[in-house]
Amino acid sequence: MPMRVLHVSSGNLYGGVETLLRTLALASADRKGGAVHAFALCFEGRIAEELRAAGAPLTLLGPAKVSRPWLVWEARRSLMALLQREHFDAVVCHAAWPQALFGPVVRTAGVPLLFFQHDALSGAHWVERWARVTSPDLALCNSRYTASTLSSVYPRTPWRVLHPPVQDGGPGLTASERTSLRGELGTDAAEVVIVHASRMQEWKGQRLLLEALGRLRQVPRWKAWFAGGAQRPEEVAYEEGLKAQSSALGLGERVRFLGQRSDVPRLLRAAEVHCQPNTGPEPFGLAFVEALYAGLPVVTTALGGPLEIVDASCGVLVPPKPEALAQALRELIENEAARRRLGNGGPSRAQALSAPASFLEALEGAVRSVEREPAS
């Protein structure tokens, strides 16, 4: 009987956790004879649709909201019914919120419990304090950086670093496809495109990048694409502020805000440089690995998870200051050979860090380490 693992998440937003779940579902579907990875979500949404499209077993537990305790109890009952109905070798709760809500259910059902740590922890947030009540058998940390914060919530829990899986975005664009896509975005063949693709959150560095680009107004032959749409009201306000900042800096048509895109791998392959200069530590950084697969040199700040991703073979690390960022970008804009050298180092680096097949093997090894002997 193949190993069966249940992954529990919220499902109401779309970011790094959801990207990991989608990649996991696709990679396990392509792998013959491996474990069965099933999924349980609270909310209907984009990730639920993607998991169904991948053919993954999916259960909707119900829209659990802490402000409505009866909905939490209903979702917990749904999970308990699933665990009693089907055999699972382990349950993986992705992030503190599912761990807080559903960890006790998994414990009661007698199934090994793993906590996948996607973010740095402080132990101060009420969700983390709630999650602390139920210790997992094992924590899977998405970077050494996040692992360094695990003890604030789970000081005695064993842990392993497991870099998230990232799919290779596929072959490069043909010359005509590249020309067409760049033309749609008002960019000609001679211009160096700097691409930033992430959620509209200030710590993702869009504002810092605009400040740096403002210092490069007199440098010819570059444009910048910002891909990513707002998902919350505060993100809408932030995006409007970025557009106003770009206008005030006199960047005009050199900066394009592209909104939410479903073709980010194609955008990366039509650009020359990836730059997401975080102003706060990134827990890991899937976007950086995607850029490496695309053969782009990565420019980012020396904070958090990217320190485990970007090295001198594939990118440039700078302090979170506009002057230093502008200088690094200028050197790459003006030096095609440097761009090519760093870009060539990207795919092998990405593969070594985040190959989906290697992730699945390591995840299944982690599950085996906490498996319990069946009752006689």
N, C-alpha and C positions, 0 to 999 in steps of 0.2 A: 504494500500500500504506500503510495507516495506521501511524502511530508505535506501537511496542509497548514498554512499560516494565514491568519486573519489580520488584516491591517485596518485599524479604526482611526477615522479622522472626522473633522467637522463637515467640510465640503461646501461651506457657504461663500468662501472667497477663492481666488486663484492666484497662487504664488509658488514659492519654491517647494512647499510640501506637496502641493497638487501636481506639480511638474514631476517630482520624484515618483509619486504614485502612478502617474500615467506611464512613465518610462519603465517602471517595475512591471506593470501589467503587460506592456508590449514585449519586453524582453523575456518574460516568463512564458508568454504565448509562443514565442519563436524557439524556445528551448525544449528539446525533446527529452522526456524522461525526468525532468526536474520536479521541484516542489510545485504544488498548487497554491497560488497566492490569491486569496479572496479579500473582499473589501466590504467595510461597513461604514456608511456615512450617515450623518444626521440630516443633511439638507440636499435637496435636489439642486442641480446647477451644472456648470460647465464640466467639472471633473466627473460627475456622475455620467454625463453623456459620453465623455471620452472613455471611461472605463467600460461602459456597455459596448461602445464601438470596437474596443480591443477584445471583446469577448470574455471579459473577466467576470467571475462570480461577484455579484453586488447585492447587498442588502441595505435598504433604507431603514434606519432605526427610528426616525421621526425627528421633527424640528425641536430638539432640546434647547431650551433657553433657561438660564439660571433664574431669571426674573419670574419664570413661571414653573415652579417646582413640579407641578403635576406632569409637565411635558418631559422633564428630566426623568421622572419615575417611569413614564411610558417608554422612553428610549432605553432605559436600563432594563426594563422587562423584555423589550424586543431583543436586546443583546443576549440576555440570559436564555431566552427561548432558542435563539440561534445556536448558542454554545451547547445547549442540551440536545438539540436536534441533529447537529453535525459535529463530527470529530475535528478538532484542531490541535496541532502539536504545540502551538504557541499563538498568543495574541500580541501584536505590536501596536501600542498607542503612539500616534504621531503627534508630539507636542504636549504641553502641559494641560491644556483644556480637556482633550479626550482622556488623558491619564487621570485627571481629577474626577471626571464624571464616571468613567467606565472601569478604572482600575479595580475598585472594590467588587464589581460584578465578576470580573475575570478571576479575582482571588477566590470568591465564593464558589465559582464553577470549578475550581481546582485546576485551571489551565495555566501553564507558565506564562508570565507577563514580562514583556520587554517594553522599554520606554525608548522611543527614538527621539533624541534631543536635537531639535532643529535650530534652537536659538540659545544665546547666552542666558544664563539664569542668575538671578540675584537673591532669590528667596524672599523678596519683599512684596511682590505682587500677590494679591489674594488668591489668584488661580494657582500660583506656585505653592502657596501655603496649604491650599486644599490638596493639591497633588502630593504633597509631602506625606500625607496621611497613609498612602498606600505605596510602599516601596516596591519597585520592580525587581525581578530576578536578575536582570541585566540591563544596562543602559547602552545604547548605540549612539555615539556622538558623531555628528557630521564633520567635525574637525577637531584638531588638538586644541584650538582656541575655545570652542564650546566646552570641550571636556574639562578645561581648566576651571570652569564655573559650576560644574555638576555638583560639587560638594556642598554648595550653598543650599541645595534642596535634598540631595541624597548622599550624605557623607560616607555611607558604608556600602553603597551599591557598587558592585564590580562593573567595569565599563570597557568598551572597545571603541576605537575610532574607525568609522566606516564612511569613507567619502561617498557622497551620493552618486548614483549612476547618471550619466549624461549621454544621450545618443548623439552619434555623429550626424550632423545635419544633412549629410548626403554629398554628392559630387558638386563641384563648382558649377557656376552658371556658364552657359555658352557665351561667346562674345556678343551675339545678338540679344540674348536674354539680359545680359548685364547692361548693355547699352539701352535697351528698352526700359528696364526698371529705373535706371538712373535718369533717363529722360523724363519719366513720369514724375520724378521728384526734383526736376529742374536742375539736374547736375550733368555736366559734360564730362567727356572722357579724361580731360587733363586735370580735373580737380581731385584733390585728396579728400575723401569723405571720412569724417570722424563720427562714429555711431555710438549712441548711448541707448540701451534697451533695458528698461526696468520699470517697476511700479513707480507711480508718482508720489514718492516719499522723500522728504528733504534730506534725510541721511544718505540717500542713494547718490547724492552729489551733483544733481542737475544744476543747482545754483552755483556751486563752485566751478563747474565746467564752464558755465556762461561767463563767470568772472574772468577765467583764464582766456576764453575766446575773445573777450573784450580787449585784452592786451595784445591780441594777434590781428587786430583789424587791418593793420597795414601790411600784413603778410598775405601775398597773393595765393591763389590756387587751393583754397580749402572751403569745405562746407561741412555742416554738422546736422545730423539727423537724430532727433529724440523720439524713440519709439516707446510707447507705453501709455495706457489710459488710466484716468482716475476711477477708483472703485468706491470711494467714500466721499462724503461732502467735504471733509478737510483736504482731500486730495484734489478735488475740483478747484478749490480756492488756491491751493499751491500751484497748480498748473497755470491758472490765470496769472498768478504772480510771476511765474517764469516767463510767460509771453511778454508781460510788461517790462521785465528786466531786460530781455533781449532787445526790445524796442528802444529802451533808454540807453543801452550800450551801443546803439547804432549798428546792430548786426544785420538788420534787414532780412533780405532773402537768403543770406548765407546760413541761416538757421531755420530748419523745418521741424515743426512739431507734428508727428505723424499719427498720434493717437494710438489706440489699441490695434495691434497688428497680429495676424495669424501667420505671417510669413517672415518671422524674425530670422530664421536660418538663411533665407534668400537675401534679406537686407544685409546681413553680415557678409555674405559672399559678394555683395555689390559694393562694399566699402573697403577702406584701406587701413583704418585704425579703430580699435575699440577702446573707449574711455568711459569708465564709470568710477569717478573719484569719490568714493564714500567719505563722508565726514564722521561717521561712526563705524565701529568694527562690524564687518560682515560676518555672519556665522560661518558661512562657507563661500558661496558665490557661484551658482550654476551658470550665470551669464558669462563669467570669465572662461569657464571650460568650453561653453558653446562657441565663444569667440576663438579660442585656441583651435578647436576642430575646424573652424572656417579659415584658418591660416592667417588670422589677424594678429599683429602685435598688440599686446594689452598694456594700457597705461592706467594705473590705479594708485590709490594711496596705500601706504604701508601700515594697514590696520587689519587685525583679525584674520579671518580665513584666507583671504587672498595671499597672505604671506606663505601659505602652504601650496598655492597654485602657481603663482607667477615668480619666475626667477629670470636670471640674465639670459637664458636661452630663448625666452619667448616674450619678454615684456620689460616694462620699466616701472619701478616702484618709487613714489615720491611722497614727501610730506603733504598733509592736507592744506596747502597754501597755494593761492592762485599764481604767484610768481613762479614757483617751482613747476607747477603743472603746465603753465604756458611755455616754459623753456623746453620741457620734455616733448610737448606736442610740436613745437616749432622745429625741433631737431628731426622729428619723424616726417613732418610735412615736407621738409626741404631735402631729406636724404632717402631716396628711393632704395638704395642698397641696404640701409639699416632696416627699413620696413620689410624688405624681402627676407633678410637674414632672420629677424625675429619671427616673422610669419612662418617661415619654414620650420621653426622649432616647435610650433604650436601643436600640431596634430599628435605627435608622439607623446608630448607632455600630457595632453588631454586623455589619451588612451591609457597611459600609465596610472593616472589619477582616478578615472571615473568610467572605465569600460563596464557597460552593463553586465556582461557575463561574469566578470570578476566580482562585481557587487553581489550578484545573486549567489555565487559560490560562498562568499564571505558571510552573507546574511544567513544562508542555510547552515553554515558551520556554527554561527552564533546560536541558532535555534537548537541545534543538536547538543550544544553545551548546557542547555537548561532543560532538556527533555526529561520527563519523569517516566519511570517504569510503569507500564500499565498494571492495574490492579489484577491480582491473580484470582 
